[in-house]
Amino acid sequence: MRGRSAECVAGRFLDLTEPKDSVGVPETREIPAPGPPAEDARRSRRGWFVAVAVLVVLLGAYVVGALFTGDRVPRSTTVGGIDIGGLTRTEAEARLDATLGPRLAEPVEVTVGETVASIAAAEANLVLATSETVEEAAAGSAWNPMHIVRVLVGSPAAVDAEVRTDGDSLTSALEALAGQTDRDPVDATVSFPDGTVAVTAPTDGSILDVAAARDAILRDALGDGPIALPVEATAPVIGSEQLQRALDTFAEPAMSGPVTIAAGDIEVALAPADIAPFLAMVVQGDELVPNLDVPGLLAADPARFAGVIKPPVSARFEFVDGIPRLAPAVAGTTIVDARLGEDLLAALRGVGPARRVEASTTTQEPDLTTAEAEALGIVELVSEFTTNYPILEYRLVNIGRAAEIINGSLVLPGETFSLNETVGERTAENGFVKGFIIDGGQLREDFGGGVSQVATTTFNAVFFAGLEDVEHKPHSFYISRYPAGREATVAWPTVDLRFRNDTDTGVLIQTIHTPGEITVRFWGTKAYDEIRSVSSERYNITTGTTKYEDDEECVDQDPVSGFDITVTRQFVEGGTVVRSEDFETHYNPADEIICRPPPA
């Protein structure tokens, strides 16, 4: 070695290059000698084999554990109170289907507020998602050491069962339930019974939260007891605050004492009880505001305001010695409703002198003034027709009552007269009695029998006045006391007699009734010099049959031949027919009715 020399003395190496001490002796360092090479190798090989063996044992145990536990649910695991710990997934699913599944086939009991209800299983359509539930309970990979430990050792774990519903059936069932349980809020109200103040407190409404209710049922379907479904409260428009404001600002002052209305030379003191029936508080926006029925208040006691409120009287025609005479119109006076209402509401809020109102009046014109009546041209007899009838008590009553109602009817130019609207329904309350009518070609008893005599007489007055025929219906079979083809029947409310005043002047109807006879006159201004009636011969003559009847309402009836006839109305001016119109009438034959069983 260059620059260095070494000696080995007694197993030690001496580094001769180190500096020598002061006496010239070199420093020595002892280095351990290595062991025998063969023994070290053997020791290394033994350690390696042991490590491999341990690793193989552990790996084998891990593989065996994974294979044993991989498809099993951890011990002490429950679902809805059902123990499935240690079972395979297939076994766990089968146990849950067998124990929890039937519970979903029962009605679902729920509460909505204070209402208890149930939803049929077919409507809820709930099913147990067993595969998903067990998957969640097993929670872990078969090769996860923690899963193996949980399966072998376990720790208590409760897992919620997963419940599902198919389609929209549960939502539909909840919407139907909401329709029964939802409650509208109730506004506070103020009323004034007998001049006092009464209130109704506001009440919140409720609405079922369908989406949240659906989630609650799916979450708690397997729980114990009814499921409380979530509801949302809805506030009324008029709540406690608005109620108190209405009481303070109006209701209580209004009923605190009387108010006085001064009109013309009179003063009327109205007590709270007088005003209360016509006073109300109504919802306007989000407040309660007062509303006063002034016309009702003024009309409630006519004598109270008789010196101020005088209804107008229209011009009218009265018959004096059988001739129409004009009674002039009289204007009326009335209180101005709108202003009085505003002033009264203000007075009801006040105290002392502020509770007095000065009412203003105005003139009220009649519907028909004297000048308007004079311009109607009611100056001459336009047409007249008379019919006779066999006297029976029901005819005297019913014909006389209908004639009484029609008498004095005024038909203005362009207006249409309706006998049914004028006379009204034939009832005992309207002054009519039962008599014979024609129904389905047979005589029957009913109220108003005989009124067709008035209809026929009126129709002929229309015919000879030259007025427009709007509606008329002949009898189904011919009645010999009427002119053939020129007669009419009526029945409430379907069969009517109507005509239109197609002239420029008015038509005044006069009826004159004596036992066995009725006359109808039309007064006005003639539109034509003459109206003529021309009848054809009877044609298409037919005969009926003989019928036997034994029912209690049967009426004996003579046979009447049926036929057709045409009646022509001719309008004559200056001796010349200026126009004409035909009335074609068909009469059915009337059967002979014998009220007894047919002969053997």
C-alpha positions in Angstrom: 0.0 0.0 0.0 1.3 3.4 -1.0 2.4 5.6 2.0 0.8 3.1 4.5 2.0 -0.1 6.1 0.0 -2.4 8.2 0.8 -5.2 10.5 -1.5 -7.8 12.0 -0.4 -8.5 15.6 -2.4 -11.0 17.7 -5.6 -10.5 15.5 -5.4 -6.8 15.6 -4.6 -4.5 12.8 -2.2 -1.7 13.4 -2.4 1.4 11.3 1.2 2.4 11.0 0.3 5.6 9.3 -1.2 7.2 12.4 1.0 9.7 14.2 3.1 8.4 16.9 3.1 9.7 20.4 6.0 11.5 21.9 7.8 8.3 22.8 7.5 7.0 19.3 5.0 4.1 20.0 2.1 3.9 17.4 -1.7 4.0 18.7 -3.6 0.8 18.3 -7.5 0.3 17.5 -9.3 -3.0 18.1 -11.8 -4.2 15.4 -14.1 -7.3 16.0 -13.5 -10.2 13.7 -16.4 -11.5 11.6 -18.2 -14.8 12.6 -18.1 -17.9 10.5 -19.8 -17.3 7.1 -21.9 -20.6 7.0 -23.7 -20.1 10.3 -24.9 -16.5 9.3 -26.5 -17.9 6.1 -28.4 -20.6 7.9 -29.8 -18.1 10.4 -31.0 -15.8 7.6 -32.8 -18.6 5.8 -34.6 -19.8 8.9 -36.1 -16.2 9.5 -37.3 -16.0 6.0 -39.1 -19.3 6.1 -40.9 -18.3 9.4 -42.1 -15.0 8.0 -43.4 -16.7 4.9 -45.2 -19.3 6.9 -46.9 -16.7 9.1 -47.9 -14.7 6.0 -49.4 -17.9 4.4 -51.4 -18.7 7.6 -52.7 -15.1 7.9 -53.6 -15.0 4.2 -55.4 -18.3 4.4 -57.4 -17.2 7.4 -58.3 -13.9 5.7 -59.4 -15.8 2.5 -61.4 -18.3 4.6 -63.0 -15.4 6.6 -63.8 -13.5 3.4 -65.4 -16.5 1.8 -67.4 -17.3 4.9 -68.6 -13.7 5.7 -68.8 -12.1 2.3 -72.6 -12.8 1.6 -73.7 -12.4 5.2 -75.2 -9.5 7.2 -73.3 -8.3 10.2 -74.4 -9.8 13.5 -77.0 -7.9 15.7 -78.4 -6.1 12.6 -82.1 -5.4 12.7 -84.5 -4.0 10.1 -87.8 -2.6 11.4 -87.3 -4.7 14.6 -86.6 -7.9 12.6 -83.2 -9.5 13.3 -81.3 -10.5 10.1 -77.8 -10.5 11.6 -75.6 -13.4 10.4 -78.0 -14.4 7.6 -77.0 -14.5 4.0 -78.5 -11.8 1.8 -81.0 -14.2 0.3 -82.1 -15.5 3.7 -82.3 -11.9 5.0 -84.5 -10.8 2.0 -86.8 -13.8 2.5 -87.2 -13.1 6.2 -88.0 -9.4 5.6 -90.5 -10.3 2.8 -92.2 -12.8 5.1 -92.3 -10.5 8.2 -92.5 -6.9 6.9 -94.1 -7.4 3.5 -97.6 -8.3 4.9 -97.7 -5.1 7.0 -97.6 -3.1 3.8 -100.8 -4.8 2.6 -102.7 -3.2 5.4 -104.4 0.3 5.2 -102.1 3.2 6.1 -103.4 5.0 9.1 -102.7 8.7 9.1 -103.6 11.9 11.0 -104.1 15.2 9.3 -104.3 17.7 12.1 -107.1 16.4 14.3 -108.5 14.3 11.5 -107.8 10.5 11.6 -108.0 8.8 8.2 -106.7 5.8 6.4 -105.5 5.2 2.9 -106.3 1.8 1.4 -103.4 -0.4 0.6 -104.4 -0.5 -3.1 -104.4 3.2 -3.2 -101.0 3.6 -1.4 -99.5 0.8 -3.5 -96.5 0.4 -1.1 -93.8 -2.2 -1.7 -90.8 -3.3 0.4 -87.5 -2.7 -1.4 -85.9 -5.8 0.2 -82.8 -6.0 -2.0 -81.9 -2.4 -1.4 -82.6 -2.7 2.3 -80.4 -5.8 2.8 -77.7 -4.2 0.6 -77.6 -1.2 3.0 -77.7 -3.5 6.0 -74.8 -5.7 4.7 -72.8 -2.5 3.9 -69.3 -3.5 3.0 -67.1 -5.5 0.6 -66.5 -9.2 1.3 -62.8 -8.5 1.2 -63.0 -5.6 3.6 -61.4 -6.7 6.9 -63.8 -4.5 8.9 -66.8 -6.3 7.2 -65.4 -9.7 8.2 -65.0 -8.5 11.8 -68.5 -7.0 11.9 -70.0 -10.3 10.6 -68.0 -12.4 13.0 -68.2 -10.2 16.1 -70.9 -7.7 15.2 -72.3 -4.6 17.0 -76.0 -3.7 17.4 -77.2 -1.8 14.3 -80.7 -0.8 13.3 -81.4 -0.2 9.7 -84.5 1.5 8.3 -86.5 -0.6 5.7 -86.7 1.1 2.3 -90.3 1.4 1.1 -91.3 2.5 -2.3 -94.6 3.1 -4.2 -95.3 2.4 -7.8 -96.6 5.1 -10.1 -98.6 8.1 -8.9 -101.3 6.2 -6.9 -100.0 7.4 -3.5 -99.9 11.0 -4.7 -103.4 10.7 -6.1 -104.6 9.2 -2.8 -103.1 12.0 -0.8 -104.6 14.7 -3.2 -108.0 13.1 -2.6 -107.4 13.1 1.1 -106.4 16.8 0.9 -109.7 17.5 -0.7 -111.4 16.2 2.4 -109.1 17.5 5.1 -108.0 20.9 3.7 -109.7 23.7 5.5 -110.2 27.2 4.2 -109.3 30.0 6.7 -112.3 31.8 8.2 -112.3 35.6 8.2 -113.3 37.5 11.2 -116.8 39.0 10.8 -118.8 41.7 12.4 -122.6 41.7 12.5 -125.3 43.8 14.2 -128.1 41.6 15.6 -130.8 43.7 17.2 -128.6 46.8 17.3 -125.7 45.1 19.1 -122.2 44.2 17.9 -121.4 40.6 17.4 -118.1 39.2 16.2 -116.8 35.9 14.8 -113.1 35.3 15.6 -110.7 34.5 12.7 -109.6 30.9 12.2 -106.5 29.7 10.4 -107.0 27.2 7.5 -104.8 24.2 6.8 -103.4 22.6 3.6 -102.0 19.1 3.4 -98.4 19.2 2.1 -98.8 16.3 -0.4 -95.1 16.0 -1.4 -93.9 16.0 2.2 -96.8 13.7 3.2 -95.7 11.2 0.6 -92.1 11.2 1.9 -93.5 10.7 5.5 -95.5 7.7 4.5 -92.6 6.1 2.7 -90.4 6.8 5.7 -92.7 5.6 8.4 -95.0 3.1 6.7 -93.6 0.3 8.9 -93.7 2.2 12.1 -96.2 1.9 15.0 -99.3 4.0 15.2 -100.8 6.6 12.7 -98.4 8.6 10.6 -98.7 12.3 11.3 -98.9 14.0 7.9 -97.5 17.6 7.6 -99.9 20.4 7.0 -99.3 24.1 6.3 -101.4 26.8 8.0 -103.1 29.4 5.9 -104.0 32.7 7.5 -107.4 34.4 6.9 -107.6 37.7 5.0 -109.3 39.4 7.9 -107.5 38.5 11.1 -107.5 39.7 14.7 -105.8 43.0 13.8 -108.3 44.0 11.1 -111.2 42.8 13.4 -110.1 45.1 16.2 -109.6 48.0 13.8 -113.1 47.6 12.4 -114.6 47.5 15.9 -112.8 50.6 17.1 -113.2 52.7 14.0 -116.8 51.9 13.1 -118.8 49.0 14.6 -118.9 50.0 18.2 -119.5 53.8 17.5 -122.2 52.9 15.0 -124.3 51.0 17.6 -123.6 53.5 20.4 -126.8 55.5 19.9 -129.4 56.9 17.4 -128.8 59.0 14.4 -131.2 61.6 13.0 -132.2 62.2 9.4 -133.6 65.6 8.5 -135.5 65.8 5.2 -137.6 68.7 4.3 -139.9 69.5 7.2 -139.4 66.2 9.0 -136.8 64.7 11.3 -136.5 61.0 11.8 -134.5 59.5 14.7 -133.2 56.0 13.9 -132.2 53.8 16.8 -129.4 51.2 16.3 -132.0 48.5 16.0 -133.6 50.4 13.1 -130.4 50.6 11.2 -128.9 47.2 12.1 -130.9 45.1 9.6 -129.5 47.2 6.7 -126.0 47.5 7.9 -123.1 45.1 7.3 -119.4 45.0 7.3 -117.9 43.5 4.2 -114.4 42.5 3.0 -112.8 45.1 0.8 -109.2 44.2 0.1 -107.7 43.2 3.4 -110.1 45.3 5.6 -113.6 45.2 6.9 -115.6 48.2 5.7 -119.2 49.2 6.4 -122.0 48.9 3.8 -125.5 50.4 4.2 -128.6 49.3 2.2 -130.1 52.8 2.0 -133.1 51.8 -0.3 -134.0 49.0 2.1 -133.7 51.3 5.1 -136.0 53.9 3.5 -138.5 51.3 2.4 -138.6 49.4 5.7 -141.2 51.7 7.2 -142.9 53.9 4.5 -144.8 55.9 7.0 -141.6 57.0 8.6 -140.7 59.1 5.5 -144.2 59.5 4.0 -143.9 63.3 4.1 -140.8 63.2 1.9 -140.8 60.0 -0.2 -143.8 60.0 -2.6 -143.7 57.4 -5.4 -144.5 58.7 -8.8 -147.7 57.7 -10.5 -147.6 56.9 -14.2 -150.3 58.2 -16.6 -152.9 55.5 -17.0 -156.1 54.9 -18.9 -159.3 54.2 -16.9 -162.6 53.1 -18.4 -165.5 55.4 -17.7 -168.8 54.2 -19.1 -166.9 51.8 -21.2 -164.7 54.5 -22.8 -161.0 55.0 -22.0 -160.1 58.2 -20.2 -156.6 59.4 -19.4 -155.6 59.9 -15.8 -152.6 62.3 -15.7 -149.2 61.2 -14.3 -148.0 62.6 -10.9 -144.3 63.1 -10.3 -142.8 61.8 -7.1 -140.1 62.9 -4.7 -137.4 60.7 -3.2 -134.3 61.0 -1.1 -131.0 60.8 -2.9 -129.8 57.4 -1.8 -126.1 57.6 -2.7 -125.4 60.9 -0.8 -127.6 59.8 2.2 -125.6 56.5 2.4 -122.2 58.4 2.6 -123.5 60.9 5.1 -125.1 58.2 7.3 -121.9 56.1 7.4 -120.0 59.2 8.5 -122.6 60.0 11.1 -122.5 56.5 12.5 -118.8 57.1 13.3 -119.4 60.3 15.1 -120.7 61.5 18.4 -123.1 64.1 19.6 -124.2 66.7 16.9 -122.2 64.7 14.3 -124.8 62.0 14.4 -127.3 64.2 12.4 -127.7 64.0 8.6 -129.3 66.5 6.3 -130.9 64.4 3.5 -131.4 65.9 0.0 -134.4 65.2 -2.1 -135.1 65.0 -5.8 -138.0 64.8 -8.2 -138.8 61.3 -9.5 -140.5 61.1 -12.9 -143.1 58.4 -13.6 -142.5 55.7 -16.2 -145.2 57.1 -18.4 -145.8 60.8 -18.4 -149.0 62.5 -19.3 -147.5 63.8 -22.5 -146.2 60.4 -23.5 -149.6 58.8 -22.9 -151.4 61.5 -24.9 -149.0 60.8 -27.8 -149.9 57.1 -27.9 -153.0 57.7 -30.0 -155.6 55.9 -27.8 -158.4 57.6 -29.6 -160.8 55.0 -31.1 -162.0 51.4 -31.0 -159.7 49.4 -33.3 -161.3 45.9 -32.9 -163.7 44.0 -30.8 -164.7 40.4 -30.5 -167.2 38.5 -28.3 -167.5 34.7 -27.5 -170.1 32.9 -25.6 -169.7 29.8 -23.4 -171.9 27.4 -21.4 -172.0 28.5 -17.8 -170.3 26.3 -15.3 -168.9 27.5 -12.0 -165.2 26.9 -12.9 -165.6 28.8 -16.1 -167.2 31.8 -14.4 -164.3 32.0 -11.9 -161.4 31.3 -14.3 -162.6 33.4 -17.3 -163.5 36.2 -15.0 -160.1 36.1 -13.2 -158.1 36.1 -16.4 -160.2 38.9 -17.9 -159.7 41.0 -14.7 -155.9 40.7 -14.9 -155.7 41.5 -18.7 -158.1 44.5 -18.5 -156.3 47.8 -18.9 -153.1 46.3 -20.3 -151.2 48.8 -22.4 -149.0 47.6 -25.3 -146.6 50.2 -26.4 -145.4 50.4 -30.1 -143.0 47.6 -30.8 -143.8 45.7 -27.6 -145.0 42.1 -27.5 -147.9 41.0 -25.4 -147.8 37.6 -23.7 -151.0 36.2 -22.2 -149.0 33.7 -20.0 -146.7 36.5 -18.7 -149.7 38.8 -18.1 -152.0 36.4 -16.4 -149.4 34.3 -14.7 -149.5 30.7 -13.6 -153.0 29.4 -13.0 -153.0 28.4 -9.3 -155.3 28.7 -6.3 -153.0 31.5 -4.9 -153.5 33.4 -8.2 -157.3 33.1 -7.9 -158.0 30.1 -10.2 -159.9 26.9 -9.6 -159.8 23.5 -11.2 -161.8 22.9 -14.4 -161.6 20.9 -17.6 -158.7 21.3 -20.1 -157.8 19.4 -23.2 -154.7 17.2 -22.7 -153.5 14.8 -25.3 -156.9 15.0 -27.1 -158.8 14.2 -24.0 -160.6 16.2 -21.4 -158.8 16.3 -18.0 -159.3 18.3 -14.8 -156.7 21.0 -13.9 -156.3 24.6 -12.7 -157.3 27.2 -15.2 -159.8 25.3 -17.2 -161.7 27.9 -19.4 -158.9 30.4 -19.8 -158.6 29.3 -23.5 -162.0 31.1 -23.9 -160.2 34.3 -23.1 -157.3 33.3 -25.4 -159.6 32.7 -28.3 -161.5 36.0 -27.8 -158.2 37.9 -27.5 -156.7 36.2 -30.6 -159.7 37.4 -32.7 -159.3 40.9 -31.4 -155.7 40.7 -32.5 -156.8 39.3 -35.9 -159.2 42.1 -36.6 -156.9 44.8 -35.3 -154.4 43.7 -38.0 -151.6 43.2 -35.4 -148.7 40.8 -35.9 -149.4 37.3 -34.7 -146.2 36.0 -32.9 -147.5 32.8 -31.4 -150.9 31.1 -31.2 -151.9 27.4 -31.1 -155.4 26.1 -32.1 -157.0 23.4 -30.0 -156.1 19.9 -31.0 -159.7 19.2 -31.9 -162.5 21.6 -32.9 -164.7 23.2 -30.4 -168.0 24.3 -32.0 -168.5 27.5 -30.1 -165.3 29.0 -31.6 -164.8 30.2 -35.2 -163.0 27.3 -37.1 -159.4 28.2 -37.8 -159.5 31.3 -35.7 -159.1 30.3 -32.1 -156.3 29.6 -29.6 -155.5 27.6 -26.5 -153.0 28.3 -23.8 -151.3 26.2 -21.1 -148.8 27.2 -18.5 -145.9 27.6 -19.2 -145.5 26.0 -22.6 -148.4 27.1 -24.8 -148.9 30.9 -25.1 -150.7 33.5 -27.0 -148.4 36.4 -28.1 -148.8 39.3 -30.5 -146.6 42.3 -31.3 -147.8 45.8 -31.6 -146.3 46.6 -35.0 -148.0 50.0 -35.3 -146.8 53.5 -34.4 -149.5 54.0 -31.7 -150.4 52.2 -28.5 -152.9 49.5 -28.0 -155.1 49.5 -24.9 -156.9 46.2 -24.1 -160.3 46.2 -22.5 -162.1 43.1 -21.3 -165.8 42.9 -20.5 -167.0 39.7 -18.8 -170.5 38.7 -17.9 -171.8 35.2 -17.1 -171.7 33.2 -20.3 -170.0 35.9 -22.4 -166.6 37.7 -22.8 -165.7 40.6 -25.0 -162.2 41.9 -25.8 -161.7 45.4 -27.2 -158.6 46.9 -28.6 -158.4 50.7 -28.4 -155.8 52.9 -30.3 -155.6 54.2 -33.8 -156.6 52.0 -36.8 -153.8 51.1 -39.1 -156.2 49.8 -41.8 -159.6 50.8 -43.0 -160.9 47.2 -42.6 -159.7 43.7 -41.8 -161.6 40.9 -43.5 -161.7 37.1 -42.7 -162.2 34.6 -45.5 -162.5 30.9 -44.7 -162.1 28.0 -47.0 -164.4 24.9 -47.0 -163.4 22.2 -44.5 -161.3 19.5 -46.1 -159.4 16.3 -45.2 -162.3 15.3 -42.9 -161.5 12.4 -40.6 -163.3 10.6 -37.8 -162.2 9.1 -34.5 -162.9 5.8 -32.7 -164.8 4.8 -29.6 -162.7 4.2 -26.5 -163.7 2.7 -23.1 -161.9 3.9 -20.0 -162.3 3.0 -16.4 -159.7 5.2 -14.6 -160.8 7.7 -11.9 -159.9 10.7 -14.0 -162.0 9.6 -17.1 -164.5 12.2 -18.5 -167.2 11.2 -21.0 -166.5 12.8 -24.4 -168.6 13.1 -27.6 -166.9 12.3 -30.9 -165.8 15.2 -33.1 -164.7 15.0 -36.7 -161.3 16.2 -37.7 -160.6 18.5 -40.7 -158.3 21.1 -42.2 -159.3 24.7 -42.9 -157.5 27.8 -44.2 -158.5 31.2 -43.0 -157.2 34.3 -44.9 -156.8 37.6 -43.2 -157.2 40.5 -45.7 -155.9 44.0 -45.0 -158.1 46.6 -46.8 -157.3 50.2 -47.6 -159.7 52.4 -49.6 -161.8 49.3 -50.5 -158.7 47.4 -51.9 -157.0 44.4 -50.3 -153.4 45.7 -49.9 -152.1 42.4 -48.5 -153.2 39.1 -47.0 -152.0 36.2 -45.0 -153.2 32.6 -44.5 -153.7 30.8 -41.3 -153.8 27.0 -42.0 -155.3 24.9 -39.2 -155.5 21.1 -38.7 -157.9 19.6 -36.3 -157.6 16.0 -35.1 -160.7 13.9 -34.7 -161.9 13.6 -31.1 -162.5 10.1 -30.1 -165.7 9.1 -28.3 -164.8 8.4 -24.7 -167.0 6.1 -22.6 -166.1 5.9 -19.0 -166.8 2.3 -18.3 -165.2 -1.0 -19.1 -165.8 -2.2 -22.7 -168.8 -4.5 -23.2 -168.1 -8.2 -23.0 
